[in-house]
Amino acid sequence: CTEFSIFTMWINLVCVCVCVCVCVGNSSCGDTLEGSSGEVASPGFPQGYPNKANCTWTIIGGDRTRVQLAFLSFALEEGFDFLVVYDGLPSTDVIVHRLTGFQLPASITSTGPMLSLQLTSDFAVSAQGFHLEYTVLQVYSCGSPDVPAHGLLHGSRFHLGDKIRFSCEKGYILEGQPILSCMAFSATDVTWDFPVPLCRAEAACGGTLRGPSGNIMSPNYPSPYDNSLDCTWIVLAEQGDSISLVFDDFQLEEPYDMLEIEGAIWLLLF
C-alpha cells in the first residue's frame, strides 16, 4: 500500500486500533515503468499532491509497440498545475497534451514505444491529483476505445481491420458514428477511423419522476442547453421517504443561469 491511515475506537471499553490502506498503484514522484500494463498516480493521490512538485514518469514498451493511457481520475488546480504528456522522452518538440483542470481527459496513445508524463505544481493550492492506467499496444492495435457516458460498447477485438459498435442506454440518443473500424493511416498511425460518439440525453424540459432512483439532465446534455429555458422537474417519493440528489456534472453560465432546488433534504456534490 502506498497510503494508509490509523484510527482508534473504543468497543466495550477496549481500545481497538484499525489501519486502513489505500492502494492506488505507483504514486511516487516519478519513475521508469516497463511491462505490458500498470498504473500511475500523482504523489499523495487521492488526498492531494504536494506544492512545488516536479515529477516525471517514463513508460517504455518493447519494439514495434505503442503506449496507451486511460485516465481514471483527474483533478489539477486549473491554469497553475499541469500534467504534460510527451510522445517519447520529455522535450518541447514532442508535447502531445498539456492537461490541467478537472475534466477527465480522453485516452492518449503514443506513436512509438515510449511515453513520458511530467507533473508540475505551483507554490500554493493543489487538488486530488490524477490516477491512470497504461497499456502497451502492439503496433497493429488501435487499443481499447473510450466508452461515452451512458454508452455501451459492442465488440472486444481492437486490432487492425476489427470493427466495434456503440449504442446508448435507454433515454439517450447516439450522436456520431455508431460503427468504428481499426485502420492504418501510416506505418505508425493505427487508429479508429472516427471519433468515439456521444450519448445525448433525450430529457425533455421538465417532467414528473417517480421510482426509487433515476437521472435528471438538462435538455441536450452533454451538449449545451438552449437559451431562454424555464424547466421544472418534480421528483415524487412515497410518504415518509426522503430524496437525495447527487450531482456528477454541473456547468451553468454564472451568474445568469441557475438551478433552484426546493424541498431537498440532502445535496451531495462529487
Secondary structure, 3 states (H helix, E strand, C coil): CCEEEEEEEEECCEEEEEEEEECCCECCCCEEEECCEEEEECCCCCCCCCCCCEEEEEEECCCCEEEEEEEEEEEECCCCCEEEEECCCCCHHHEEEEECECCCCCCEECCCCEEEEEEECCCCCCCCEEEEEEEEEECCECCCCCCCCCEEEECCCCECCCEEEEEECCCEEEECCCEEEEEECCCCCEEECCCCCEEEECCCCCEEECCCCCCCCCCCCCCCCCCCCCCCEEECCCCCCCCEEEECCCCCCCCCCCCCCCCCCEEEEC
